[in-house]
Amino acid sequence: ECADVIEDAGITFRKGDVVDLQEKLQGLCDNPETVSLYKQKSAEYISKKYKWDDVVQKTLQLYKAK
């Protein structure tokens, strides 16, 4: 589970609950249109939240601070 990373741009399952995970995965396998929607939404979300230039700058700042 990685709910903090994906927010509402993906599917989550109850931590440690294999049955819940199986049900969510089966639901996605049965609904390819839902997968397509999440694919688009998550790609947009990740591109905005984790811009490479920002990640590099923050990494360099951390190195310089040490």
PDB file with SEQRES, HELIX, SHEET and CRYST1 records, atoms N, CA, C and O in Angstrom:
SEQRES   1 A   66  GLU CYS ALA ASP VAL ILE GLU ASP ALA GLY ILE THR PHE          
SEQRES   2 A   66  ARG LYS GLY ASP VAL VAL ASP LEU GLN GLU LYS LEU GLN          
SEQRES   3 A   66  GLY LEU CYS ASP ASN PRO GLU THR VAL SER LEU TYR LYS          
SEQRES   4 A   66  GLN LYS SER ALA GLU TYR ILE SER LYS LYS TYR LYS TRP          
SEQRES   5 A   66  ASP ASP VAL VAL GLN LYS THR LEU GLN LEU TYR LYS ALA          
SEQRES   6 A   66  LYS                                                          
HELIX    1 AA1 ALA A    3  ILE A    6  1                                   4    
HELIX    2 AA2 VAL A   18  ASP A   30  1                                  13    
HELIX    3 AA3 PRO A   32  LYS A   49  1                                  18    
HELIX    4 AA4 TRP A   52  ALA A   65  1                                  14    
CRYST1    1.000    1.000    1.000  90.00  90.00  90.00 P 1           1          
ATOM      1  N   GLU A   1       0.847  -1.173   0.000  1.00  0.00           N  
ATOM      2  CA  GLU A   1       0.000   0.000   0.000  1.00  0.00           C  
ATOM      3  C   GLU A   1       0.892   1.235   0.000  1.00  0.00           C  
ATOM      4  O   GLU A   1       1.911   1.269   0.689  1.00  0.00           O  
ATOM      5  N   CYS A   2       0.514   2.235  -0.762  1.00  0.00           N  
ATOM      6  CA  CYS A   2       1.287   3.474  -0.820  1.00  0.00           C  
ATOM      7  C   CYS A   2       0.338   4.665  -0.987  1.00  0.00           C  
ATOM      8  O   CYS A   2       0.507   5.481  -1.893  1.00  0.00           O  
ATOM      9  N   ALA A   3      -0.637   4.753  -0.125  1.00  0.00           N  
ATOM     10  CA  ALA A   3      -1.670   5.782  -0.222  1.00  0.00           C  
ATOM     11  C   ALA A   3      -1.099   7.190  -0.132  1.00  0.00           C  
ATOM     12  O   ALA A   3      -1.628   8.103  -0.766  1.00  0.00           O  
ATOM     13  N   ASP A   4      -0.038   7.389   0.636  1.00  0.00           N  
ATOM     14  CA  ASP A   4       0.549   8.723   0.761  1.00  0.00           C  
ATOM     15  C   ASP A   4       1.150   9.202  -0.556  1.00  0.00           C  
ATOM     16  O   ASP A   4       1.182  10.402  -0.829  1.00  0.00           O  
ATOM     17  N   VAL A   5       1.617   8.280  -1.357  1.00  0.00           N  
ATOM     18  CA  VAL A   5       2.261   8.640  -2.615  1.00  0.00           C  
ATOM     19  C   VAL A   5       1.237   8.897  -3.710  1.00  0.00           C  
ATOM     20  O   VAL A   5       1.376   9.857  -4.468  1.00  0.00           O  
ATOM     21  N   ILE A   6       0.220   8.067  -3.806  1.00  0.00           N  
ATOM     22  CA  ILE A   6      -0.717   8.182  -4.921  1.00  0.00           C  
ATOM     23  C   ILE A   6      -1.914   9.071  -4.659  1.00  0.00           C  
ATOM     24  O   ILE A   6      -2.589   9.497  -5.596  1.00  0.00           O  
ATOM     25  N   GLU A   7      -2.188   9.359  -3.378  1.00  0.00           N  
ATOM     26  CA  GLU A   7      -3.375  10.133  -3.001  1.00  0.00           C  
ATOM     27  C   GLU A   7      -4.603   9.529  -3.681  1.00  0.00           C  
ATOM     28  O   GLU A   7      -4.908   8.360  -3.447  1.00  0.00           O  
ATOM     29  N   ASP A   8      -5.312  10.285  -4.510  1.00  0.00           N  
ATOM     30  CA  ASP A   8      -6.511   9.733  -5.151  1.00  0.00           C  
ATOM     31  C   ASP A   8      -6.271   9.345  -6.610  1.00  0.00           C  
ATOM     32  O   ASP A   8      -7.222   9.178  -7.374  1.00  0.00           O  
ATOM     33  N   ALA A   9      -5.012   9.203  -6.994  1.00  0.00           N  
ATOM     34  CA  ALA A   9      -4.674   8.889  -8.382  1.00  0.00           C  
ATOM     35  C   ALA A   9      -4.441   7.395  -8.597  1.00  0.00           C  
ATOM     36  O   ALA A   9      -3.811   7.003  -9.579  1.00  0.00           O  
ATOM     37  N   GLY A  10      -4.939   6.566  -7.694  1.00  0.00           N  
ATOM     38  CA  GLY A  10      -4.763   5.129  -7.831  1.00  0.00           C  
ATOM     39  C   GLY A  10      -5.645   4.376  -6.862  1.00  0.00           C  
ATOM     40  O   GLY A  10      -6.446   4.970  -6.139  1.00  0.00           O  
ATOM     41  N   ILE A  11      -5.497   3.095  -6.850  1.00  0.00           N  
ATOM     42  CA  ILE A  11      -6.285   2.204  -5.997  1.00  0.00           C  
ATOM     43  C   ILE A  11      -5.437   1.800  -4.794  1.00  0.00           C  
ATOM     44  O   ILE A  11      -4.254   1.490  -4.934  1.00  0.00           O  
ATOM     45  N   THR A  12      -6.035   1.804  -3.644  1.00  0.00           N  
ATOM     46  CA  THR A  12      -5.347   1.339  -2.438  1.00  0.00           C  
ATOM     47  C   THR A  12      -6.079   0.129  -1.866  1.00  0.00           C  
ATOM     48  O   THR A  12      -7.219  -0.160  -2.228  1.00  0.00           O  
ATOM     49  N   PHE A  13      -5.402  -0.559  -0.976  1.00  0.00           N  
ATOM     50  CA  PHE A  13      -6.001  -1.695  -0.284  1.00  0.00           C  
ATOM     51  C   PHE A  13      -5.646  -1.602   1.191  1.00  0.00           C  
ATOM     52  O   PHE A  13      -4.699  -0.915   1.574  1.00  0.00           O  
ATOM     53  N   ARG A  14      -6.411  -2.296   2.006  1.00  0.00           N  
ATOM     54  CA  ARG A  14      -6.157  -2.278   3.443  1.00  0.00           C  
ATOM     55  C   ARG A  14      -4.827  -2.977   3.738  1.00  0.00           C  
ATOM     56  O   ARG A  14      -4.577  -4.092   3.280  1.00  0.00           O  
ATOM     57  N   LYS A  15      -4.001  -2.308   4.497  1.00  0.00           N  
ATOM     58  CA  LYS A  15      -2.663  -2.807   4.824  1.00  0.00           C  
ATOM     59  C   LYS A  15      -2.739  -4.214   5.412  1.00  0.00           C  
ATOM     60  O   LYS A  15      -3.482  -4.471   6.360  1.00  0.00           O  
ATOM     61  N   GLY A  16      -1.962  -5.106   4.834  1.00  0.00           N  
ATOM     62  CA  GLY A  16      -1.885  -6.472   5.341  1.00  0.00           C  
ATOM     63  C   GLY A  16      -3.070  -7.349   4.985  1.00  0.00           C  
ATOM     64  O   GLY A  16      -3.125  -8.500   5.416  1.00  0.00           O  
ATOM     65  N   ASP A  17      -4.025  -6.837   4.209  1.00  0.00           N  
ATOM     66  CA  ASP A  17      -5.249  -7.574   3.884  1.00  0.00           C  
ATOM     67  C   ASP A  17      -5.138  -8.148   2.474  1.00  0.00           C  
ATOM     68  O   ASP A  17      -5.431  -7.469   1.491  1.00  0.00           O  
ATOM     69  N   VAL A  18      -4.716  -9.399   2.390  1.00  0.00           N  
ATOM     70  CA  VAL A  18      -4.504 -10.047   1.105  1.00  0.00           C  
ATOM     71  C   VAL A  18      -5.813 -10.193   0.335  1.00  0.00           C  
ATOM     72  O   VAL A  18      -5.827 -10.067  -0.889  1.00  0.00           O  
ATOM     73  N   VAL A  19      -6.891 -10.453   1.027  1.00  0.00           N  
ATOM     74  CA  VAL A  19      -8.186 -10.597   0.367  1.00  0.00           C  
ATOM     75  C   VAL A  19      -8.614  -9.268  -0.258  1.00  0.00           C  
ATOM     76  O   VAL A  19      -9.105  -9.244  -1.387  1.00  0.00           O  
ATOM     77  N   ASP A  20      -8.433  -8.175   0.463  1.00  0.00           N  
ATOM     78  CA  ASP A  20      -8.776  -6.861  -0.085  1.00  0.00           C  
ATOM     79  C   ASP A  20      -7.923  -6.560  -1.313  1.00  0.00           C  
ATOM     80  O   ASP A  20      -8.434  -6.054  -2.312  1.00  0.00           O  
ATOM     81  N   LEU A  21      -6.632  -6.866  -1.248  1.00  0.00           N  
ATOM     82  CA  LEU A  21      -5.743  -6.663  -2.396  1.00  0.00           C  
ATOM     83  C   LEU A  21      -6.226  -7.492  -3.587  1.00  0.00           C  
ATOM     84  O   LEU A  21      -6.298  -6.984  -4.706  1.00  0.00           O  
ATOM     85  N   GLN A  22      -6.553  -8.754  -3.354  1.00  0.00           N  
ATOM     86  CA  GLN A  22      -7.023  -9.625  -4.429  1.00  0.00           C  
ATOM     87  C   GLN A  22      -8.299  -9.071  -5.052  1.00  0.00           C  
ATOM     88  O   GLN A  22      -8.446  -9.081  -6.274  1.00  0.00           O  
ATOM     89  N   GLU A  23      -9.212  -8.593  -4.234  1.00  0.00           N  
ATOM     90  CA  GLU A  23     -10.469  -8.045  -4.749  1.00  0.00           C  
ATOM     91  C   GLU A  23     -10.226  -6.793  -5.589  1.00  0.00           C  
ATOM     92  O   GLU A  23     -10.849  -6.610  -6.635  1.00  0.00           O  
ATOM     93  N   LYS A  24      -9.325  -5.941  -5.130  1.00  0.00           N  
ATOM     94  CA  LYS A  24      -9.016  -4.719  -5.881  1.00  0.00           C  
ATOM     95  C   LYS A  24      -8.359  -5.065  -7.216  1.00  0.00           C  
ATOM     96  O   LYS A  24      -8.710  -4.494  -8.249  1.00  0.00           O  
ATOM     97  N   LEU A  25      -7.410  -5.998  -7.197  1.00  0.00           N  
ATOM     98  CA  LEU A  25      -6.741  -6.399  -8.437  1.00  0.00           C  
ATOM     99  C   LEU A  25      -7.718  -7.051  -9.408  1.00  0.00           C  
ATOM    100  O   LEU A  25      -7.672  -6.781 -10.608  1.00  0.00           O  
ATOM    101  N   GLN A  26      -8.595  -7.901  -8.902  1.00  0.00           N  
ATOM    102  CA  GLN A  26      -9.581  -8.535  -9.763  1.00  0.00           C  
ATOM    103  C   GLN A  26     -10.525  -7.499 -10.359  1.00  0.00           C  
ATOM    104  O   GLN A  26     -10.888  -7.580 -11.532  1.00  0.00           O  
ATOM    105  N   GLY A  27     -10.919  -6.529  -9.546  1.00  0.00           N  
ATOM    106  CA  GLY A  27     -11.775  -5.457 -10.047  1.00  0.00           C  
ATOM    107  C   GLY A  27     -11.113  -4.688 -11.178  1.00  0.00           C  
ATOM    108  O   GLY A  27     -11.772  -4.317 -12.149  1.00  0.00           O  
ATOM    109  N   LEU A  28      -9.816  -4.448 -11.059  1.00  0.00           N  
ATOM    110  CA  LEU A  28      -9.088  -3.752 -12.119  1.00  0.00           C  
ATOM    111  C   LEU A  28      -8.957  -4.635 -13.357  1.00  0.00           C  
ATOM    112  O   LEU A  28      -9.091  -4.144 -14.477  1.00  0.00           O  
ATOM    113  N   CYS A  29      -8.701  -5.913 -13.177  1.00  0.00           N  
ATOM    114  CA  CYS A  29      -8.614  -6.834 -14.318  1.00  0.00           C  
ATOM    115  C   CYS A  29      -9.942  -6.911 -15.063  1.00  0.00           C  
ATOM    116  O   CYS A  29      -9.970  -7.063 -16.285  1.00  0.00           O  
ATOM    117  N   ASP A  30     -11.023  -6.807 -14.331  1.00  0.00           N  
ATOM    118  CA  ASP A  30     -12.356  -6.887 -14.930  1.00  0.00           C  
ATOM    119  C   ASP A  30     -12.814  -5.577 -15.560  1.00  0.00           C  
ATOM    120  O   ASP A  30     -13.814  -5.556 -16.278  1.00  0.00           O  
ATOM    121  N   ASN A  31     -12.094  -4.480 -15.302  1.00  0.00           N  
ATOM    122  CA  ASN A  31     -12.508  -3.160 -15.777  1.00  0.00           C  
ATOM    123  C   ASN A  31     -11.339  -2.399 -16.389  1.00  0.00           C  
ATOM    124  O   ASN A  31     -10.802  -1.481 -15.769  1.00  0.00           O  
ATOM    125  N   PRO A  32     -10.944  -2.773 -17.594  1.00  0.00           N  
ATOM    126  CA  PRO A  32      -9.802  -2.101 -18.219  1.00  0.00           C  
ATOM    127  C   PRO A  32     -10.017  -0.600 -18.431  1.00  0.00           C  
ATOM    128  O   PRO A  32      -9.046   0.156 -18.470  1.00  0.00           O  
ATOM    129  N   GLU A  33     -11.260  -0.160 -18.566  1.00  0.00           N  
ATOM    130  CA  GLU A  33     -11.514   1.274 -18.718  1.00  0.00           C  
ATOM    131  C   GLU A  33     -11.154   2.038 -17.440  1.00  0.00           C  
ATOM    132  O   GLU A  33     -10.694   3.178 -17.508  1.00  0.00           O  
ATOM    133  N   THR A  34     -11.357   1.428 -16.303  1.00  0.00           N  
ATOM    134  CA  THR A  34     -10.963   2.041 -15.031  1.00  0.00           C  
ATOM    135  C   THR A  34      -9.439   2.143 -14.960  1.00  0.00           C  
ATOM    136  O   THR A  34      -8.902   3.154 -14.507  1.00  0.00           O  
ATOM    137  N   VAL A  35      -8.753   1.104 -15.403  1.00  0.00           N  
ATOM    138  CA  VAL A  35      -7.289   1.113 -15.425  1.00  0.00           C  
ATOM    139  C   VAL A  35      -6.790   2.256 -16.310  1.00  0.00           C  
ATOM    140  O   VAL A  35      -5.851   2.962 -15.943  1.00  0.00           O  
ATOM    141  N   SER A  36      -7.410   2.436 -17.463  1.00  0.00           N  
ATOM    142  CA  SER A  36      -7.012   3.522 -18.368  1.00  0.00           C  
ATOM    143  C   SER A  36      -7.189   4.883 -17.718  1.00  0.00           C  
ATOM    144  O   SER A  36      -6.333   5.756 -17.860  1.00  0.00           O  
ATOM    145  N   LEU A  37      -8.296   5.071 -17.004  1.00  0.00           N  
ATOM    146  CA  LEU A  37      -8.533   6.341 -16.319  1.00  0.00           C  
ATOM    147  C   LEU A  37      -7.483   6.596 -15.242  1.00  0.00           C  
ATOM    148  O   LEU A  37      -6.955   7.703 -15.134  1.00  0.00           O  
ATOM    149  N   TYR A  38      -7.179   5.568 -14.445  1.00  0.00           N  
ATOM    150  CA  TYR A  38      -6.163   5.720 -13.400  1.00  0.00           C  
ATOM    151  C   TYR A  38      -4.780   5.923 -13.997  1.00  0.00           C  
ATOM    152  O   TYR A  38      -3.965   6.654 -13.435  1.00  0.00           O  
ATOM    153  N   LYS A  39      -4.509   5.286 -15.122  1.00  0.00           N  
ATOM    154  CA  LYS A  39      -3.224   5.453 -15.794  1.00  0.00           C  
ATOM    155  C   LYS A  39      -3.009   6.915 -16.174  1.00  0.00           C  
ATOM    156  O   LYS A  39      -1.943   7.477 -15.921  1.00  0.00           O  
ATOM    157  N   GLN A  40      -4.013   7.520 -16.774  1.00  0.00           N  
ATOM    158  CA  GLN A  40      -3.915   8.922 -17.175  1.00  0.00           C  
ATOM    159  C   GLN A  40      -3.822   9.836 -15.958  1.00  0.00           C  
ATOM    160  O   GLN A  40      -2.981  10.733 -15.907  1.00  0.00           O  
ATOM    161  N   LYS A  41      -4.687   9.602 -14.985  1.00  0.00           N  
ATOM    162  CA  LYS A  41      -4.719  10.451 -13.786  1.00  0.00           C  
ATOM    163  C   LYS A  41      -3.403  10.363 -13.013  1.00  0.00           C  
ATOM    164  O   LYS A  41      -2.879  11.382 -12.563  1.00  0.00           O  
ATOM    165  N   SER A  42      -2.875   9.164 -12.859  1.00  0.00           N  
ATOM    166  CA  SER A  42      -1.646   9.004 -12.086  1.00  0.00           C  
ATOM    167  C   SER A  42      -0.442   9.587 -12.814  1.00  0.00           C  
ATOM    168  O   SER A  42       0.449  10.152 -12.180  1.00  0.00           O  
ATOM    169  N   ALA A  43      -0.406   9.456 -14.133  1.00  0.00           N  
ATOM    170  CA  ALA A  43       0.704  10.027 -14.893  1.00  0.00           C  
ATOM    171  C   ALA A  43       0.732  11.550 -14.750  1.00  0.00           C  
ATOM    172  O   ALA A  43       1.796  12.141 -14.568  1.00  0.00           O  
ATOM    173  N   GLU A  44      -0.431  12.173 -14.831  1.00  0.00           N  
ATOM    174  CA  GLU A  44      -0.508  13.630 -14.663  1.00  0.00           C  
ATOM    175  C   GLU A  44      -0.103  14.039 -13.249  1.00  0.00           C  
ATOM    176  O   GLU A  44       0.644  14.999 -13.062  1.00  0.00           O  
ATOM    177  N   TYR A  45      -0.599  13.308 -12.263  1.00  0.00           N  
ATOM    178  CA  TYR A  45      -0.315  13.605 -10.859  1.00  0.00           C  
ATOM    179  C   TYR A  45       1.185  13.503 -10.562  1.00  0.00           C  
ATOM    180  O   TYR A  45       1.770  14.396  -9.947  1.00  0.00           O  
ATOM    181  N   ILE A  46       1.790  12.411 -11.006  1.00  0.00           N  
ATOM    182  CA  ILE A  46       3.212  12.186 -10.732  1.00  0.00           C  
ATOM    183  C   ILE A  46       4.068  13.228 -11.447  1.00  0.00           C  
ATOM    184  O   ILE A  46       5.038  13.737 -10.885  1.00  0.00           O  
ATOM    185  N   SER A  47       3.705  13.538 -12.683  1.00  0.00           N  
ATOM    186  CA  SER A  47       4.470  14.532 -13.445  1.00  0.00           C  
ATOM    187  C   SER A  47       4.457  15.897 -12.766  1.00  0.00           C  
ATOM    188  O   SER A  47       5.454  16.619 -12.798  1.00  0.00           O  
ATOM    189  N   LYS A  48       3.337  16.250 -12.156  1.00  0.00           N  
ATOM    190  CA  LYS A  48       3.235  17.544 -11.470  1.00  0.00           C  
ATOM    191  C   LYS A  48       3.929  17.517 -10.108  1.00  0.00           C  
ATOM    192  O   LYS A  48       4.613  18.469  -9.733  1.00  0.00           O  
ATOM    193  N   LYS A  49       3.748  16.423  -9.378  1.00  0.00           N  
ATOM    194  CA  LYS A  49       4.273  16.364  -8.010  1.00  0.00           C  
ATOM    195  C   LYS A  49       5.777  16.127  -7.962  1.00  0.00           C  
ATOM    196  O   LYS A  49       6.459  16.670  -7.092  1.00  0.00           O  
ATOM    197  N   TYR A  50       6.296  15.332  -8.876  1.00  0.00           N  
ATOM    198  CA  TYR A  50       7.701  14.939  -8.829  1.00  0.00           C  
ATOM    199  C   TYR A  50       8.443  15.407 -10.078  1.00  0.00           C  
ATOM    200  O   TYR A  50       8.911  14.593 -10.874  1.00  0.00           O  
ATOM    201  N   LYS A  51       8.545  16.704 -10.239  1.00  0.00           N  
ATOM    202  CA  LYS A  51       9.272  17.259 -11.372  1.00  0.00           C  
ATOM    203  C   LYS A  51      10.765  16.996 -11.171  1.00  0.00           C  
ATOM    204  O   LYS A  51      11.313  17.269 -10.103  1.00  0.00           O  
ATOM    205  N   TRP A  52      11.414  16.465 -12.204  1.00  0.00           N  
ATOM    206  CA  TRP A  52      12.812  16.060 -12.094  1.00  0.00           C  
ATOM    207  C   TRP A  52      13.708  17.207 -11.655  1.00  0.00           C  
ATOM    208  O   TRP A  52      14.560  17.023 -10.786  1.00  0.00           O  
ATOM    209  N   ASP A  53      13.534  18.382 -12.236  1.00  0.00           N  
ATOM    210  CA  ASP A  53      14.386  19.518 -11.860  1.00  0.00           C  
ATOM    211  C   ASP A  53      14.247  19.854 -10.378  1.00  0.00           C  
ATOM    212  O   ASP A  53      15.236  20.165  -9.715  1.00  0.00           O  
ATOM    213  N   ASP A  54      13.034  19.792  -9.862  1.00  0.00           N  
ATOM    214  CA  ASP A  54      12.812  20.056  -8.432  1.00  0.00           C  
ATOM    215  C   ASP A  54      13.485  18.997  -7.566  1.00  0.00           C  
ATOM    216  O   ASP A  54      14.091  19.316  -6.543  1.00  0.00           O  
ATOM    217  N   VAL A  55      13.375  17.746  -7.977  1.00  0.00           N  
ATOM    218  CA  VAL A  55      13.997  16.649  -7.220  1.00  0.00           C  
ATOM    219  C   VAL A  55      15.515  16.834  -7.176  1.00  0.00           C  
ATOM    220  O   VAL A  55      16.136  16.656  -6.128  1.00  0.00           O  
ATOM    221  N   VAL A  56      16.107  17.190  -8.314  1.00  0.00           N  
ATOM    222  CA  VAL A  56      17.555  17.401  -8.370  1.00  0.00           C  
ATOM    223  C   VAL A  56      17.958  18.558  -7.460  1.00  0.00           C  
ATOM    224  O   VAL A  56      18.921  18.444  -6.702  1.00  0.00           O  
ATOM    225  N   GLN A  57      17.237  19.655  -7.530  1.00  0.00           N  
ATOM    226  CA  GLN A  57      17.564  20.819  -6.701  1.00  0.00           C  
ATOM    227  C   GLN A  57      17.478  20.489  -5.214  1.00  0.00           C  
ATOM    228  O   GLN A  57      18.356  20.875  -4.443  1.00  0.00           O  
ATOM    229  N   LYS A  58      16.432  19.783  -4.810  1.00  0.00           N  
ATOM    230  CA  LYS A  58      16.281  19.418  -3.398  1.00  0.00           C  
ATOM    231  C   LYS A  58      17.389  18.463  -2.959  1.00  0.00           C  
ATOM    232  O   LYS A  58      17.884  18.555  -1.836  1.00  0.00           O  
ATOM    233  N   THR A  59      17.772  17.555  -3.839  1.00  0.00           N  
ATOM    234  CA  THR A  59      18.855  16.627  -3.523  1.00  0.00           C  
ATOM    235  C   THR A  59      20.170  17.377  -3.344  1.00  0.00           C  
ATOM    236  O   THR A  59      20.917  17.122  -2.400  1.00  0.00           O  
ATOM    237  N   LEU A  60      20.444  18.303  -4.256  1.00  0.00           N  
ATOM    238  CA  LEU A  60      21.669  19.095  -4.144  1.00  0.00           C  
ATOM    239  C   LEU A  60      21.681  19.930  -2.868  1.00  0.00           C  
ATOM    240  O   LEU A  60      22.724  20.053  -2.225  1.00  0.00           O  
ATOM    241  N   GLN A  61      20.546  20.501  -2.493  1.00  0.00           N  
ATOM    242  CA  GLN A  61      20.459  21.267  -1.259  1.00  0.00           C  
ATOM    243  C   GLN A  61      20.765  20.404  -0.056  1.00  0.00           C  
ATOM    244  O   GLN A  61      21.445  20.845   0.871  1.00  0.00           O  
ATOM    245  N   LEU A  62      20.268  19.169  -0.061  1.00  0.00           N  
ATOM    246  CA  LEU A  62      20.563  18.267   1.042  1.00  0.00           C  
ATOM    247  C   LEU A  62      22.038  17.942   1.130  1.00  0.00           C  
ATOM    248  O   LEU A  62      22.603  17.917   2.223  1.00  0.00           O  
ATOM    249  N   TYR A  63      22.670  17.691  -0.007  1.00  0.00           N  
ATOM    250  CA  TYR A  63      24.100  17.398  -0.016  1.00  0.00           C  
ATOM    251  C   TYR A  63      24.917  18.594   0.467  1.00  0.00           C  
ATOM    252  O   TYR A  63      25.881  18.434   1.215  1.00  0.00           O  
ATOM    253  N   LYS A  64      24.531  19.776   0.040  1.00  0.00           N  
ATOM    254  CA  LYS A  64      25.262  20.981   0.431  1.00  0.00           C  
ATOM    255  C   LYS A  64      25.089  21.297   1.895  1.00  0.00           C  
ATOM    256  O   LYS A  64      25.972  21.905   2.500  1.00  0.00           O  
ATOM    257  N   ALA A  65      23.982  20.904   2.479  1.00  0.00           N  
ATOM    258  CA  ALA A  65      23.705  21.186   3.890  1.00  0.00           C  
ATOM    259  C   ALA A  65      24.551  20.317   4.813  1.00  0.00           C  
ATOM    260  O   ALA A  65      24.720  20.655   5.985  1.00  0.00           O  
ATOM    261  N   LYS A  66      25.071  19.240   4.329  1.00  0.00           N  
ATOM    262  CA  LYS A  66      25.824  18.294   5.181  1.00  0.00           C  
ATOM    263  C   LYS A  66      27.251  18.659   5.309  1.00  0.00           C  
ATOM    264  O   LYS A  66      28.007  17.965   5.989  1.00  0.00           O  
TER     265      LYS A  66                                                      
END                                                                             
